[in-house]
Amino acid sequence: MPLPRTGAAAEQGAIEASVPTVLVTSRPPRYRIDYVDQLVGDDSEGRAPGGVALEFRTDPFRVHGVDVIHLTDISTVFGDHPGHDRERTRRAKRFVRLLRRRRIALVRTVQGEEASRGTSRAAAIVDEAATTVISLYPAAAADGRQTHVVGHSHLRDRFLGFPQEQSVAGRVLITAVSTLHPSYQAVLNVFGVAELPDWTLRIAGKVPVELEESYARTLADHTDAMALRNELLSDAACVSEVSQAEVVLVTAPETYESMSILMLALSLDRPVLVEDTAQTRSLADEVGSSWVRRHTGPVTAQALETALAALRQDPPTGRPNLDSRAPNVVSEQYHDVYRAAAAAR
């Protein structure tokens, strides 16, 4: 017999359930790496956390029978009006009224890109209504509250059995699960002028349409040192590319996409090279500084030369320490947040 639901169902006299129903504003987990994988954990051995009923819909206004909404992307509240502040604010207020009327708790994930843009009035309205604001790394919510940090899980177990390749000596990889971040264009320019005779640059991922001509010009000038695989990569292709790298260079580490690549590389025992930030220092302290190599400021030719020379002189040993990032440990943290939010309504 199904358990009775709270939220909208409670308004009709239903008995409060011990298992909250959580609407996650995303498409369901699928074969491609996605943020929502963090929420469900790894059930390959029947050990994924329970005690929460997850539903996946991209429309946050369809809330019948819901106790908690987890807003994984705030843009779903604003609909098709991303550039109109008045309409965004109107929809934010409407969404908050809906939460209050239905007694639904709100959990919201702050995307890394939001911190660099600043907080709009509409986003601040939504944040103020949230019981918990989650981030993959320490950050501040719109109203100044510190976010609840839930780190990205490792991906070791997810790719067990996937074909992996031997590391190619001297290969620096930049890659993406989807489209390459625009900041990677600067890496091509820097690599082209750096003195790195023993290194090659491999680019794997879909080049943004507006940068295709620029990429083509740079690659044509450095055919011996650079190679491009311009396509959307499957998970298997991404694993193959990362496993062939000697080091994976990651820009814009605050974005979810970049964090996924960082975790994939470390899960496959490949060191990463990133800009030195509070976030990446924390990651280095956690998993091992020899695995998370850092450069100061945006990558330059000198910084790249220095970092790669240091990697050769002192390569990492053993494996990165990812114990605290087991998928079910991370999933349970999300479930704890959901249960606490439901209880606080």
ABEGO torsion letter per residue (X at the ends): XBBBBBEAAAAAGBBBBABBBBBBBBBBBBABBBAAAAAAEBAAAGABBBGBBBBBBABAABABGBABBBBABAAAAAEABAABAAAAAAAAAAAAAAAAAAGBBBBBBBBAAAAAAEBBAAAAAAAAABABBBBABBBBBAAGBBBBBBBBBBAAAAABGBBBBBBBBGBBBBBBABBBBAAAAAAAAAAAABBBAABBBBBBEBBBAAAAAAAAAAAAABAAABBBBBBBBBAAAAAAAAAABABBBBBGAABAAAAAAAAAAAAAGBBBBBBBBAAAAAAAAAAEAAABBBBBEBBBAAAAAAAAAAAAABBBBEBBBAAAABAAAAAAAAAAAAAAAAAAX
